[in-house]
Amino acid sequence: MQTLEALSRRIATTEDLESIVRTMKSLSAVSIRQYESAVAALRDYSRTVELALQALLRDRPALVRAAAPAAGPAAVVVFGSDHGLCGRFNDEVARFAHERLRELDAAGTRRRCLAVGARAEARLAAMGEAVDERLFLPGSVSGLAALAQAVLVQVDTWGAVEGLGRVLLIYHRRTSEAVAVPHMRQLLPLSPERVRNLAARPWPSHRLPLFTMDADRLWPAVIRQYLFSSVYRAAAESLASEHASRLASMQAAERNIEEHLEEQQAEFRRRRQETITEELLDIVTGFEASASVSTGAFGG
């Protein structure tokens, strides 16, 4: 049976752990808001890029052929996390990526894999998937642009060496039903249906679009911005989902800690009452023994 001192130490340790969990909850809540704000802020930028694509395709739909990558392996970019305590976040995205990679293998498609996040790389490796390159995630929103550039540089490197047939992004997204749901998006080549829709979409003003730069030079520059915004958004949504998963895990941990703390405090109160009762019984017993000795002495 534990002593009062041991129980007191356990309660203090549990309270410290509860404080850490609450701090992590607060940090996750703040981070979710930051990354969601980054996604929202990107909408206007993405809209501008779409308008540029629409302007180029309005009278030059054949330009899409210049953006189509050469035949070659598929590049799969998997976004996970560098840190734990986020539930099954990495397990689910790795399993989803594993299934997509198996589909590519079954189709006879060679592929390259880029893991963004040390935990994602570890989960994929545990499933027997070869990860060709790894990138670390930024610690704040300010690092998203550099991460998106690093992903594009790696994709460009593979494309320059052996050409790429497809570029796929696999990451978590938040939905109204779940904090993190695995999602796949084809980054390249551009969907023909999307290109047709952009080319046929009515221009949103009475002034016709005009550009002075050579279209053959402007098209790759606009495509580059489109790719950047797509990768940036995938990274931001993944990080928002990661922190949402961590927040949910911390909320569950906090409930468990509170229940455990209540049990410890109840045990402490019970043991304290037993100790007090034992001490009182010792005092009463000692008093009665002293009284008996005194009575016997006087009676003698």
C-alpha positions in Angstrom: 0.0 0.0 0.0 1.3 3.4 -1.0 2.2 5.9 1.7 0.7 9.4 1.8 4.0 10.9 0.6 4.1 8.6 -2.4 0.5 9.4 -3.3 1.2 13.1 -2.9 4.2 12.8 -5.3 2.0 10.9 -7.9 -0.7 13.6 -7.6 1.9 16.4 -8.2 3.3 14.5 -11.2 -0.2 14.1 -12.7 -1.0 17.7 -12.2 2.3 18.7 -14.0 1.3 16.4 -16.8 -2.1 17.9 -17.0 -0.5 21.4 -17.2 1.7 20.2 -20.1 -1.3 18.8 -22.0 -3.3 22.0 -21.6 -0.3 24.0 -22.9 -0.1 21.7 -25.9 -3.8 22.1 -26.5 -3.5 25.9 -26.5 -0.5 25.7 -28.9 -2.4 23.4 -31.3 -5.5 25.6 -31.2 -3.4 28.6 -32.1 -1.6 26.7 -34.9 -4.8 25.5 -36.4 -6.0 29.0 -36.8 -2.7 30.2 -38.3 -2.6 27.5 -41.0 -6.3 27.9 -41.8 -5.7 31.6 -42.2 -2.9 30.8 -44.5 -5.2 28.7 -46.7 -7.8 31.4 -46.7 -5.2 34.1 -47.6 -4.1 31.9 -50.5 -7.5 31.9 -52.2 -7.1 35.4 -53.7 -3.6 34.5 -54.9 -4.9 31.2 -56.5 -7.8 33.1 -58.0 -5.3 35.5 -59.7 -3.2 32.6 -61.0 -6.4 31.0 -62.4 -7.3 34.2 -64.2 -3.9 34.3 -65.7 -4.3 30.7 -67.0 -7.7 31.6 -68.3 -6.4 34.6 -70.1 -3.7 32.5 -71.8 -6.0 29.7 -72.7 -8.7 32.0 -74.0 -7.3 32.2 -77.5 -4.4 29.7 -77.1 -5.8 26.3 -75.8 -2.9 24.5 -77.6 -0.5 25.9 -74.9 -1.5 23.1 -72.5 0.6 20.7 -74.6 3.7 22.7 -73.5 2.9 22.1 -69.8 2.5 18.3 -70.2 5.4 16.5 -68.5 7.4 13.9 -70.5 6.6 10.3 -70.1 8.3 8.8 -67.1 7.8 7.7 -63.5 5.2 9.2 -61.2 6.4 11.4 -58.3 4.4 10.9 -55.1 4.7 13.6 -52.4 3.4 12.4 -49.0 2.8 15.0 -46.3 3.0 13.7 -42.7 4.4 15.2 -39.5 7.8 15.5 -37.8 6.3 15.2 -34.3 4.0 12.7 -32.6 1.1 12.9 -30.2 -1.3 13.4 -33.0 -3.2 10.1 -32.9 -3.3 8.0 -36.1 -2.5 11.0 -38.3 0.7 9.5 -39.8 -0.6 5.9 -39.8 -3.6 6.9 -41.9 -1.8 9.0 -44.5 0.9 6.4 -44.8 -1.6 3.6 -45.3 -3.5 5.7 -47.9 -0.2 6.5 -49.7 0.8 2.8 -49.5 -2.4 1.8 -51.3 -1.8 4.4 -54.1 1.8 3.3 -54.5 0.6 -0.3 -54.8 -1.8 0.8 -57.5 1.1 2.4 -59.4 3.1 -0.8 -59.1 0.3 -2.9 -60.3 -0.1 -0.7 -63.4 3.6 -1.1 -64.1 4.4 2.6 -63.4 7.8 3.4 -62.0 7.6 6.0 -59.2 9.5 8.2 -56.9 8.5 9.0 -53.4 9.1 12.2 -51.4 8.1 12.2 -47.7 7.5 15.5 -46.0 7.9 14.8 -42.3 10.1 12.3 -40.5 7.2 10.4 -39.0 5.6 9.9 -42.5 8.9 8.5 -43.8 9.2 6.1 -40.8 5.6 4.8 -41.3 6.1 4.3 -45.1 9.4 2.5 -44.4 7.7 0.2 -41.9 5.2 -0.7 -44.7 8.1 -1.6 -47.0 7.9 1.5 -49.1 11.1 3.0 -50.4 11.3 6.7 -49.8 13.7 8.4 -52.2 13.9 11.8 -50.4 12.7 13.5 -47.2 12.0 17.0 -46.2 11.3 18.5 -42.8 8.2 20.5 -42.0 8.4 24.2 -40.9 7.7 25.2 -37.4 5.4 28.1 -38.4 3.4 29.5 -41.3 6.4 31.7 -42.3 8.2 28.5 -43.5 5.5 27.3 -45.8 6.8 29.2 -48.8 10.3 27.7 -48.4 8.8 24.2 -48.1 6.7 24.6 -51.2 9.8 25.7 -53.1 11.9 22.8 -51.8 9.2 20.3 -53.0 9.1 21.9 -56.4 12.9 21.8 -56.7 13.0 18.1 -55.9 10.2 17.4 -58.4 12.2 19.5 -61.0 15.3 17.5 -60.2 13.6 14.2 -60.9 12.0 15.6 -64.0 15.3 16.8 -65.4 17.0 13.5 -64.8 14.4 11.0 -66.0 11.2 12.9 -66.8 7.9 12.6 -64.9 4.6 11.3 -66.1 2.6 12.4 -63.1 3.0 14.3 -59.9 0.7 13.4 -57.1 0.2 15.1 -53.7 -1.1 13.0 -50.8 -2.1 14.8 -47.6 -4.7 15.2 -44.9 -7.6 17.7 -45.2 -10.1 18.8 -42.6 -13.8 18.2 -43.2 -17.0 18.9 -41.4 -17.1 15.2 -40.3 -13.4 14.6 -39.4 -10.3 16.5 -38.3 -8.1 14.7 -40.9 -9.1 12.8 -44.0 -6.4 11.5 -46.5 -6.7 13.1 -49.9 -4.9 12.8 -53.2 -4.5 15.5 -55.8 -2.9 15.3 -59.2 -0.5 18.2 -59.5 0.7 17.4 -63.0 -0.3 17.0 -65.8 -3.1 19.5 -65.7 -6.5 17.9 -66.1 -7.7 18.3 -69.7 -11.2 18.8 -68.4 -10.0 21.6 -66.1 -8.1 23.2 -69.0 -11.3 23.1 -71.1 -13.3 24.6 -68.4 -10.9 27.4 -67.9 -10.7 28.1 -71.6 -14.5 28.1 -71.9 -15.3 30.1 -68.7 -16.7 33.6 -69.3 -14.3 36.4 -68.4 -15.4 38.0 -65.2 -15.4 41.6 -66.5 -16.3 43.6 -69.6 -12.6 44.3 -70.3 -10.8 41.7 -72.2 -7.5 40.3 -70.8 -4.3 41.6 -72.3 -0.7 40.6 -71.8 2.4 41.9 -73.6 4.9 39.1 -72.7 5.4 36.3 -75.2 2.9 33.6 -74.5 5.4 30.8 -74.8 7.4 32.4 -72.0 4.5 33.5 -69.9 2.8 30.1 -69.8 5.6 28.3 -67.9 5.8 31.2 -65.4 2.1 31.0 -64.7 2.2 27.2 -64.4 5.1 27.6 -61.9 2.9 29.9 -59.8 0.0 27.4 -60.1 2.2 24.6 -58.8 3.6 26.7 -56.0 0.1 27.7 -54.7 -1.1 24.1 -55.0 1.9 22.7 -53.0 1.6 25.6 -50.5 -2.1 24.8 -49.9 -1.5 21.1 -49.5 1.2 21.8 -46.9 -1.0 24.3 -45.0 -4.0 22.0 -45.0 -1.9 19.0 -43.8 -0.4 21.0 -41.0 -3.8 22.3 -39.9 -5.1 18.7 -39.9 -2.0 17.6 -37.9 -2.6 20.2 -35.2 -6.4 19.4 -35.2 -5.5 15.7 -34.7 -3.1 16.7 -31.9 -5.7 18.8 -30.3 -8.2 16.0 -30.3 -5.6 13.6 -28.8 -4.8 16.1 -26.1 -8.4 16.6 -25.3 -8.8 12.8 -24.9 -5.6 12.7 -22.8 -6.8 15.6 -20.6 -10.1 13.7 -19.9 -8.1 10.6 -18.9 -5.8 12.6 -16.7 -8.7 14.3 -15.0 -10.3 10.9 -14.3 -7.0 9.5 -13.0 -6.3 12.6 -10.9 -9.8 12.3 -9.3 -9.0 8.6 -8.5 -5.6 9.5 -7.0 -7.1 12.4 -4.9 -9.9 10.1 -3.7 -7.3 7.5 -2.7 -5.2 10.2 -1.0 -8.2 11.3 1.0 -9.1 7.7 2.0 -5.6 6.9 3.0 -5.3 10.2 5.0 -8.6 9.5 6.8 -7.3 6.0 7.6 -4.0 7.4 8.9 -5.9 9.9 11.1 -8.2 7.2 12.4 -5.2 5.0 13.2 -3.5 7.8 15.1 -6.7 8.6 17.1 -7.1 4.9 17.9 -3.5 4.8 19.1 -4.1 7.8 21.3 -7.3 6.4 22.7 -5.7 3.0 23.3 -2.7 4.6 24.9 -5.0 6.8 27.1 -7.0 3.7 28.2 -3.9 1.8 28.9 -2.5 4.7 31.0 -5.8 5.0 32.9 -5.8 1.2 33.6 -2.2 1.3 34.9 -3.0 4.4 37.1 -6.2 2.8 38.5 -4.4 -0.5 39.3 -1.6 1.4 41.1 -4.0 3.4 43.3 -6.1 0.3 44.0 -3.1 -1.6 45.1 
